[in-house]
Amino acid sequence: MWQPIVGAESLEATKADCSLENRMTAYGYWITAIDKETGDIVDPV
């Protein structure tokens, strides 16, 4: 899941029709679950 920084939500950077300018402006981070035993990314259930 992409989590934009505060104030960048309105840029909608994850939408398919988002402009390149908005994608380059929308700073944020990815949130995901990691299996502590293997280090693999865990898909949401």
PDBQT receptor file of N, H, CA, C and O in Angstrom, charges set to zero:
ATOM      1  N   MET A   1       0.835  -1.169   0.000  1.00  0.00    +0.000 N 
ATOM      2  CA  MET A   1       0.000   0.000   0.000  1.00  0.00    +0.000 C 
ATOM      3  C   MET A   1       0.889   1.244   0.000  1.00  0.00    +0.000 C 
ATOM      4  O   MET A   1       1.849   1.335   0.765  1.00  0.00    +0.000 OA
ATOM      5  N   TRP A   2       0.562   2.178  -0.850  1.00  0.00    +0.000 N 
ATOM      6  H   TRP A   2      -0.218   2.104  -1.472  1.00  0.00    +0.000 HD
ATOM      7  CA  TRP A   2       1.302   3.432  -0.935  1.00  0.00    +0.000 C 
ATOM      8  C   TRP A   2       0.717   4.426   0.055  1.00  0.00    +0.000 C 
ATOM      9  O   TRP A   2      -0.499   4.621   0.079  1.00  0.00    +0.000 OA
ATOM     10  N   GLN A   3       1.544   5.052   0.865  1.00  0.00    +0.000 N 
ATOM     11  H   GLN A   3       2.531   4.893   0.845  1.00  0.00    +0.000 HD
ATOM     12  CA  GLN A   3       1.114   6.057   1.840  1.00  0.00    +0.000 C 
ATOM     13  C   GLN A   3       1.785   7.377   1.493  1.00  0.00    +0.000 C 
ATOM     14  O   GLN A   3       2.971   7.559   1.766  1.00  0.00    +0.000 OA
ATOM     15  N   PRO A   4       1.027   8.315   0.885  1.00  0.00    +0.000 N 
ATOM     16  CA  PRO A   4       1.627   9.604   0.562  1.00  0.00    +0.000 C 
ATOM     17  C   PRO A   4       1.868  10.429   1.822  1.00  0.00    +0.000 C 
ATOM     18  O   PRO A   4       1.211  10.224   2.843  1.00  0.00    +0.000 OA
ATOM     19  N   ILE A   5       2.811  11.360   1.742  1.00  0.00    +0.000 N 
ATOM     20  H   ILE A   5       3.344  11.527   0.913  1.00  0.00    +0.000 HD
ATOM     21  CA  ILE A   5       3.046  12.255   2.875  1.00  0.00    +0.000 C 
ATOM     22  C   ILE A   5       1.851  13.194   3.019  1.00  0.00    +0.000 C 
ATOM     23  O   ILE A   5       1.080  13.380   2.077  1.00  0.00    +0.000 OA
ATOM     24  N   VAL A   6       1.707  13.773   4.187  1.00  0.00    +0.000 N 
ATOM     25  H   VAL A   6       2.334  13.622   4.952  1.00  0.00    +0.000 HD
ATOM     26  CA  VAL A   6       0.609  14.698   4.450  1.00  0.00    +0.000 C 
ATOM     27  C   VAL A   6       0.644  15.833   3.431  1.00  0.00    +0.000 C 
ATOM     28  O   VAL A   6       1.680  16.463   3.221  1.00  0.00    +0.000 OA
ATOM     29  N   GLY A   7      -0.483  16.080   2.813  1.00  0.00    +0.000 N 
ATOM     30  H   GLY A   7      -1.325  15.569   2.983  1.00  0.00    +0.000 HD
ATOM     31  CA  GLY A   7      -0.591  17.131   1.813  1.00  0.00    +0.000 C 
ATOM     32  C   GLY A   7      -0.493  16.625   0.383  1.00  0.00    +0.000 C 
ATOM     33  O   GLY A   7      -0.864  17.347  -0.542  1.00  0.00    +0.000 OA
ATOM     34  N   ALA A   8      -0.005  15.404   0.173  1.00  0.00    +0.000 N 
ATOM     35  H   ALA A   8       0.296  14.817   0.924  1.00  0.00    +0.000 HD
ATOM     36  CA  ALA A   8       0.142  14.872  -1.179  1.00  0.00    +0.000 C 
ATOM     37  C   ALA A   8      -1.008  13.953  -1.575  1.00  0.00    +0.000 C 
ATOM     38  O   ALA A   8      -1.024  13.443  -2.695  1.00  0.00    +0.000 OA
ATOM     39  N   GLU A   9      -1.970  13.731  -0.683  1.00  0.00    +0.000 N 
ATOM     40  H   GLU A   9      -1.957  14.146   0.227  1.00  0.00    +0.000 HD
ATOM     41  CA  GLU A   9      -3.084  12.833  -0.985  1.00  0.00    +0.000 C 
ATOM     42  C   GLU A   9      -3.864  13.284  -2.217  1.00  0.00    +0.000 C 
ATOM     43  O   GLU A   9      -4.302  12.453  -3.013  1.00  0.00    +0.000 OA
ATOM     44  N   SER A  10      -4.038  14.584  -2.377  1.00  0.00    +0.000 N 
ATOM     45  H   SER A  10      -3.682  15.259  -1.731  1.00  0.00    +0.000 HD
ATOM     46  CA  SER A  10      -4.837  15.117  -3.478  1.00  0.00    +0.000 C 
ATOM     47  C   SER A  10      -4.185  14.899  -4.844  1.00  0.00    +0.000 C 
ATOM     48  O   SER A  10      -4.848  15.060  -5.869  1.00  0.00    +0.000 OA
ATOM     49  N   LEU A  11      -2.922  14.541  -4.877  1.00  0.00    +0.000 N 
ATOM     50  H   LEU A  11      -2.384  14.409  -4.045  1.00  0.00    +0.000 HD
ATOM     51  CA  LEU A  11      -2.227  14.309  -6.154  1.00  0.00    +0.000 C 
ATOM     52  C   LEU A  11      -2.638  12.986  -6.792  1.00  0.00    +0.000 C 
ATOM     53  O   LEU A  11      -2.444  12.792  -7.992  1.00  0.00    +0.000 OA
ATOM     54  N   GLU A  12      -3.202  12.075  -6.002  1.00  0.00    +0.000 N 
ATOM     55  H   GLU A  12      -3.359  12.233  -5.027  1.00  0.00    +0.000 HD
ATOM     56  CA  GLU A  12      -3.699  10.782  -6.484  1.00  0.00    +0.000 C 
ATOM     57  C   GLU A  12      -2.664  10.061  -7.355  1.00  0.00    +0.000 C 
ATOM     58  O   GLU A  12      -2.978   9.620  -8.461  1.00  0.00    +0.000 OA
ATOM     59  N   ALA A  13      -1.461   9.946  -6.864  1.00  0.00    +0.000 N 
ATOM     60  H   ALA A  13      -1.206  10.304  -5.966  1.00  0.00    +0.000 HD
ATOM     61  CA  ALA A  13      -0.336   9.416  -7.637  1.00  0.00    +0.000 C 
ATOM     62  C   ALA A  13      -0.465   7.936  -7.979  1.00  0.00    +0.000 C 
ATOM     63  O   ALA A  13       0.262   7.455  -8.847  1.00  0.00    +0.000 OA
ATOM     64  N   THR A  14      -1.356   7.202  -7.335  1.00  0.00    +0.000 N 
ATOM     65  H   THR A  14      -1.947   7.593  -6.630  1.00  0.00    +0.000 HD
ATOM     66  CA  THR A  14      -1.489   5.776  -7.651  1.00  0.00    +0.000 C 
ATOM     67  C   THR A  14      -2.540   5.506  -8.720  1.00  0.00    +0.000 C 
ATOM     68  O   THR A  14      -2.683   4.361  -9.151  1.00  0.00    +0.000 OA
ATOM     69  N   LYS A  15      -3.273   6.511  -9.158  1.00  0.00    +0.000 N 
ATOM     70  H   LYS A  15      -3.157   7.440  -8.809  1.00  0.00    +0.000 HD
ATOM     71  CA  LYS A  15      -4.288   6.312 -10.190  1.00  0.00    +0.000 C 
ATOM     72  C   LYS A  15      -3.619   6.189 -11.556  1.00  0.00    +0.000 C 
ATOM     73  O   LYS A  15      -2.609   6.836 -11.833  1.00  0.00    +0.000 OA
ATOM     74  N   ALA A  16      -4.203   5.348 -12.396  1.00  0.00    +0.000 N 
ATOM     75  H   ALA A  16      -5.023   4.823 -12.171  1.00  0.00    +0.000 HD
ATOM     76  CA  ALA A  16      -3.620   5.067 -13.716  1.00  0.00    +0.000 C 
ATOM     77  C   ALA A  16      -3.491   6.317 -14.583  1.00  0.00    +0.000 C 
ATOM     78  O   ALA A  16      -2.543   6.423 -15.362  1.00  0.00    +0.000 OA
ATOM     79  N   ASP A  17      -4.413   7.256 -14.467  1.00  0.00    +0.000 N 
ATOM     80  H   ASP A  17      -5.183   7.169 -13.834  1.00  0.00    +0.000 HD
ATOM     81  CA  ASP A  17      -4.384   8.441 -15.321  1.00  0.00    +0.000 C 
ATOM     82  C   ASP A  17      -3.679   9.638 -14.675  1.00  0.00    +0.000 C 
ATOM     83  O   ASP A  17      -3.823  10.766 -15.146  1.00  0.00    +0.000 OA
ATOM     84  N   CYS A  18      -2.927   9.400 -13.612  1.00  0.00    +0.000 N 
ATOM     85  H   CYS A  18      -2.811   8.483 -13.230  1.00  0.00    +0.000 HD
ATOM     86  CA  CYS A  18      -2.196  10.458 -12.924  1.00  0.00    +0.000 C 
ATOM     87  C   CYS A  18      -1.074  10.983 -13.823  1.00  0.00    +0.000 C 
ATOM     88  O   CYS A  18      -0.415  10.218 -14.527  1.00  0.00    +0.000 OA
ATOM     89  N   SER A  19      -0.873  12.295 -13.787  1.00  0.00    +0.000 N 
ATOM     90  H   SER A  19      -1.409  12.917 -13.215  1.00  0.00    +0.000 HD
ATOM     91  CA  SER A  19       0.183  12.894 -14.613  1.00  0.00    +0.000 C 
ATOM     92  C   SER A  19       1.565  12.570 -14.049  1.00  0.00    +0.000 C 
ATOM     93  O   SER A  19       1.721  12.308 -12.857  1.00  0.00    +0.000 OA
ATOM     94  N   LEU A  20       2.547  12.594 -14.919  1.00  0.00    +0.000 N 
ATOM     95  H   LEU A  20       2.420  12.807 -15.888  1.00  0.00    +0.000 HD
ATOM     96  CA  LEU A  20       3.930  12.362 -14.495  1.00  0.00    +0.000 C 
ATOM     97  C   LEU A  20       4.361  13.418 -13.482  1.00  0.00    +0.000 C 
ATOM     98  O   LEU A  20       5.079  13.112 -12.530  1.00  0.00    +0.000 OA
ATOM     99  N   GLU A  21       3.924  14.652 -13.686  1.00  0.00    +0.000 N 
ATOM    100  H   GLU A  21       3.341  14.900 -14.459  1.00  0.00    +0.000 HD
ATOM    101  CA  GLU A  21       4.269  15.730 -12.749  1.00  0.00    +0.000 C 
ATOM    102  C   GLU A  21       3.759  15.402 -11.337  1.00  0.00    +0.000 C 
ATOM    103  O   GLU A  21       4.488  15.578 -10.360  1.00  0.00    +0.000 OA
ATOM    104  N   ASN A  22       2.519  14.930 -11.229  1.00  0.00    +0.000 N 
ATOM    105  H   ASN A  22       1.927  14.788 -12.022  1.00  0.00    +0.000 HD
ATOM    106  CA  ASN A  22       1.978  14.569  -9.914  1.00  0.00    +0.000 C 
ATOM    107  C   ASN A  22       2.723  13.374  -9.321  1.00  0.00    +0.000 C 
ATOM    108  O   ASN A  22       2.985  13.343  -8.118  1.00  0.00    +0.000 OA
ATOM    109  N   ARG A  23       3.063  12.401 -10.148  1.00  0.00    +0.000 N 
ATOM    110  H   ARG A  23       2.850  12.426 -11.124  1.00  0.00    +0.000 HD
ATOM    111  CA  ARG A  23       3.805  11.234  -9.651  1.00  0.00    +0.000 C 
ATOM    112  C   ARG A  23       5.179  11.633  -9.111  1.00  0.00    +0.000 C 
ATOM    113  O   ARG A  23       5.642  11.077  -8.115  1.00  0.00    +0.000 OA
ATOM    114  N   MET A  24       5.820  12.581  -9.757  1.00  0.00    +0.000 N 
ATOM    115  H   MET A  24       5.444  13.033 -10.566  1.00  0.00    +0.000 HD
ATOM    116  CA  MET A  24       7.148  13.019  -9.322  1.00  0.00    +0.000 C 
ATOM    117  C   MET A  24       7.075  13.887  -8.060  1.00  0.00    +0.000 C 
ATOM    118  O   MET A  24       8.049  13.983  -7.313  1.00  0.00    +0.000 OA
ATOM    119  N   THR A  25       5.923  14.517  -7.827  1.00  0.00    +0.000 N 
ATOM    120  H   THR A  25       5.132  14.440  -8.434  1.00  0.00    +0.000 HD
ATOM    121  CA  THR A  25       5.743  15.405  -6.685  1.00  0.00    +0.000 C 
ATOM    122  C   THR A  25       5.281  14.654  -5.437  1.00  0.00    +0.000 C 
ATOM    123  O   THR A  25       5.577  15.073  -4.318  1.00  0.00    +0.000 OA
ATOM    124  N   ALA A  26       4.567  13.560  -5.619  1.00  0.00    +0.000 N 
ATOM    125  H   ALA A  26       4.326  13.220  -6.528  1.00  0.00    +0.000 HD
ATOM    126  CA  ALA A  26       3.908  12.849  -4.513  1.00  0.00    +0.000 C 
ATOM    127  C   ALA A  26       4.887  11.956  -3.758  1.00  0.00    +0.000 C 
ATOM    128  O   ALA A  26       4.998  10.764  -4.044  1.00  0.00    +0.000 OA
ATOM    129  N   TYR A  27       5.586  12.535  -2.805  1.00  0.00    +0.000 N 
ATOM    130  H   TYR A  27       5.496  13.503  -2.574  1.00  0.00    +0.000 HD
ATOM    131  CA  TYR A  27       6.467  11.745  -1.956  1.00  0.00    +0.000 C 
ATOM    132  C   TYR A  27       5.652  10.923  -0.982  1.00  0.00    +0.000 C 
ATOM    133  O   TYR A  27       4.543  11.305  -0.607  1.00  0.00    +0.000 OA
ATOM    134  N   GLY A  28       6.198   9.804  -0.577  1.00  0.00    +0.000 N 
ATOM    135  H   GLY A  28       7.098   9.493  -0.881  1.00  0.00    +0.000 HD
ATOM    136  CA  GLY A  28       5.524   8.947   0.382  1.00  0.00    +0.000 C 
ATOM    137  C   GLY A  28       6.348   7.693   0.606  1.00  0.00    +0.000 C 
ATOM    138  O   GLY A  28       7.560   7.686   0.391  1.00  0.00    +0.000 OA
ATOM    139  N   TYR A  29       5.691   6.652   1.034  1.00  0.00    +0.000 N 
ATOM    140  H   TYR A  29       4.707   6.658   1.209  1.00  0.00    +0.000 HD
ATOM    141  CA  TYR A  29       6.389   5.400   1.295  1.00  0.00    +0.000 C 
ATOM    142  C   TYR A  29       5.445   4.222   1.131  1.00  0.00    +0.000 C 
ATOM    143  O   TYR A  29       4.225   4.370   1.197  1.00  0.00    +0.000 OA
ATOM    144  N   TRP A  30       6.027   3.052   0.918  1.00  0.00    +0.000 N 
ATOM    145  H   TRP A  30       7.018   2.932   0.864  1.00  0.00    +0.000 HD
ATOM    146  CA  TRP A  30       5.265   1.820   0.774  1.00  0.00    +0.000 C 
ATOM    147  C   TRP A  30       5.150   1.135   2.123  1.00  0.00    +0.000 C 
ATOM    148  O   TRP A  30       6.114   1.083   2.887  1.00  0.00    +0.000 OA
ATOM    149  N   ILE A  31       3.966   0.610   2.414  1.00  0.00    +0.000 N 
ATOM    150  H   ILE A  31       3.183   0.653   1.793  1.00  0.00    +0.000 HD
ATOM    151  CA  ILE A  31       3.735  -0.142   3.639  1.00  0.00    +0.000 C 
ATOM    152  C   ILE A  31       3.395  -1.572   3.236  1.00  0.00    +0.000 C 
ATOM    153  O   ILE A  31       2.501  -1.789   2.418  1.00  0.00    +0.000 OA
ATOM    154  N   THR A  32       4.097  -2.543   3.801  1.00  0.00    +0.000 N 
ATOM    155  H   THR A  32       4.823  -2.367   4.466  1.00  0.00    +0.000 HD
ATOM    156  CA  THR A  32       3.812  -3.942   3.510  1.00  0.00    +0.000 C 
ATOM    157  C   THR A  32       4.210  -4.795   4.706  1.00  0.00    +0.000 C 
ATOM    158  O   THR A  32       4.989  -4.373   5.560  1.00  0.00    +0.000 OA
ATOM    159  N   ALA A  33       3.668  -5.980   4.747  1.00  0.00    +0.000 N 
ATOM    160  H   ALA A  33       3.035  -6.323   4.053  1.00  0.00    +0.000 HD
ATOM    161  CA  ALA A  33       4.017  -6.920   5.819  1.00  0.00    +0.000 C 
ATOM    162  C   ALA A  33       5.191  -7.782   5.355  1.00  0.00    +0.000 C 
ATOM    163  O   ALA A  33       5.249  -8.191   4.195  1.00  0.00    +0.000 OA
ATOM    164  N   ILE A  34       6.119  -8.053   6.260  1.00  0.00    +0.000 N 
ATOM    165  H   ILE A  34       6.073  -7.720   7.202  1.00  0.00    +0.000 HD
ATOM    166  CA  ILE A  34       7.290  -8.876   5.981  1.00  0.00    +0.000 C 
ATOM    167  C   ILE A  34       7.273 -10.079   6.913  1.00  0.00    +0.000 C 
ATOM    168  O   ILE A  34       7.077  -9.938   8.121  1.00  0.00    +0.000 OA
ATOM    169  N   ASP A  35       7.481 -11.264   6.342  1.00  0.00    +0.000 N 
ATOM    170  H   ASP A  35       7.640 -11.378   5.361  1.00  0.00    +0.000 HD
ATOM    171  CA  ASP A  35       7.571 -12.477   7.158  1.00  0.00    +0.000 C 
ATOM    172  C   ASP A  35       8.878 -12.420   7.939  1.00  0.00    +0.000 C 
ATOM    173  O   ASP A  35       9.956 -12.350   7.349  1.00  0.00    +0.000 OA
ATOM    174  N   LYS A  36       8.782 -12.451   9.271  1.00  0.00    +0.000 N 
ATOM    175  H   LYS A  36       7.906 -12.509   9.750  1.00  0.00    +0.000 HD
ATOM    176  CA  LYS A  36       9.992 -12.291  10.088  1.00  0.00    +0.000 C 
ATOM    177  C   LYS A  36      10.945 -13.465   9.985  1.00  0.00    +0.000 C 
ATOM    178  O   LYS A  36      12.134 -13.316  10.270  1.00  0.00    +0.000 OA
ATOM    179  N   GLU A  37      10.455 -14.633   9.584  1.00  0.00    +0.000 N 
ATOM    180  H   GLU A  37       9.490 -14.754   9.352  1.00  0.00    +0.000 HD
ATOM    181  CA  GLU A  37      11.312 -15.818   9.453  1.00  0.00    +0.000 C 
ATOM    182  C   GLU A  37      12.084 -15.833   8.134  1.00  0.00    +0.000 C 
ATOM    183  O   GLU A  37      13.268 -16.168   8.103  1.00  0.00    +0.000 OA
ATOM    184  N   THR A  38      11.397 -15.465   7.037  1.00  0.00    +0.000 N 
ATOM    185  H   THR A  38      10.435 -15.193   7.063  1.00  0.00    +0.000 HD
ATOM    186  CA  THR A  38      12.011 -15.581   5.711  1.00  0.00    +0.000 C 
ATOM    187  C   THR A  38      12.425 -14.246   5.110  1.00  0.00    +0.000 C 
ATOM    188  O   THR A  38      13.277 -14.202   4.222  1.00  0.00    +0.000 OA
ATOM    189  N   GLY A  39      11.824 -13.149   5.591  1.00  0.00    +0.000 N 
ATOM    190  H   GLY A  39      11.133 -13.184   6.313  1.00  0.00    +0.000 HD
ATOM    191  CA  GLY A  39      12.096 -11.852   4.996  1.00  0.00    +0.000 C 
ATOM    192  C   GLY A  39      11.280 -11.595   3.744  1.00  0.00    +0.000 C 
ATOM    193  O   GLY A  39      11.458 -10.565   3.092  1.00  0.00    +0.000 OA
ATOM    194  N   ASP A  40      10.380 -12.519   3.393  1.00  0.00    +0.000 N 
ATOM    195  H   ASP A  40      10.235 -13.355   3.922  1.00  0.00    +0.000 HD
ATOM    196  CA  ASP A  40       9.542 -12.374   2.210  1.00  0.00    +0.000 C 
ATOM    197  C   ASP A  40       8.414 -11.397   2.466  1.00  0.00    +0.000 C 
ATOM    198  O   ASP A  40       7.961 -11.241   3.600  1.00  0.00    +0.000 OA
ATOM    199  N   ILE A  41       7.958 -10.737   1.405  1.00  0.00    +0.000 N 
ATOM    200  H   ILE A  41       8.326 -10.863   0.484  1.00  0.00    +0.000 HD
ATOM    201  CA  ILE A  41       6.791  -9.865   1.489  1.00  0.00    +0.000 C 
ATOM    202  C   ILE A  41       5.559 -10.760   1.593  1.00  0.00    +0.000 C 
ATOM    203  O   ILE A  41       5.425 -11.732   0.850  1.00  0.00    +0.000 OA
ATOM    204  N   VAL A  42       4.657 -10.423   2.524  1.00  0.00    +0.000 N 
ATOM    205  H   VAL A  42       4.766  -9.633   3.127  1.00  0.00    +0.000 HD
ATOM    206  CA  VAL A  42       3.452 -11.197   2.751  1.00  0.00    +0.000 C 
ATOM    207  C   VAL A  42       2.276 -10.469   2.073  1.00  0.00    +0.000 C 
ATOM    208  O   VAL A  42       2.052  -9.282   2.311  1.00  0.00    +0.000 OA
ATOM    209  N   ASP A  43       1.538 -11.190   1.237  1.00  0.00    +0.000 N 
ATOM    210  H   ASP A  43       1.720 -12.154   1.044  1.00  0.00    +0.000 HD
ATOM    211  CA  ASP A  43       0.352 -10.622   0.619  1.00  0.00    +0.000 C 
ATOM    212  C   ASP A  43      -0.726 -10.427   1.664  1.00  0.00    +0.000 C 
ATOM    213  O   ASP A  43      -0.855 -11.233   2.585  1.00  0.00    +0.000 OA
ATOM    214  N   PRO A  44      -1.511  -9.351   1.526  1.00  0.00    +0.000 N 
ATOM    215  CA  PRO A  44      -2.609  -9.146   2.475  1.00  0.00    +0.000 C 
ATOM    216  C   PRO A  44      -3.635 -10.285   2.378  1.00  0.00    +0.000 C 
ATOM    217  O   PRO A  44      -3.891 -10.823   1.301  1.00  0.00    +0.000 OA
ATOM    218  N   VAL A  45      -4.199 -10.625   3.507  1.00  0.00    +0.000 N 
ATOM    219  H   VAL A  45      -3.990 -10.188   4.382  1.00  0.00    +0.000 HD
ATOM    220  CA  VAL A  45      -5.222 -11.696   3.504  1.00  0.00    +0.000 C 
ATOM    221  C   VAL A  45      -6.607 -11.147   3.437  1.00  0.00    +0.000 C 
ATOM    222  O   VAL A  45      -7.574 -11.909   3.426  1.00  0.00    +0.000 OA
TER     223      VAL A  45
